[in-house]
Amino acid sequence: MTREAVREMLRNNPRRFGYALRRALWTHEAMALLPGPYGWNDGGCLLLAEGLVELLGREARVRAVVRGGTLYAQHFVVQEGRWHLDADGACLEGTLLRRWEEQELVPSPRTAPLRAVDISAGTPRSAEVSASVRDFLCARLPSA
């Protein structure tokens, strides 16, 4: 699938795109792209977010979920228009923040731009891995 086809799929049906993204990522082949003991939601989220930005283009932005009152990143997502994307699919910001408050027990979560947050020294970051994620998604996401 081309980058333009991926962007079009996201524009035309964000929920379908999110479902396809989740299905592609939670496979043994996709998990093998991650270094070490990481998963998409426990250490690999920044690698995924940067790969998604490469795939979606300059309109997409990496955002961090932070604990209210801090700039310490808990999770990374991609914002494309109103939609927020991660390994769980596509959702609106309110849904994302509720999930992080209710399921992950982060008090008063909010999103912040990547450039404004503190990233843990243990958070993996690799242009090579993010490019592999981009290429994998290009090959695995279904046609619009």
Disulfide bonds with the S-S distance in Angstrom:
none
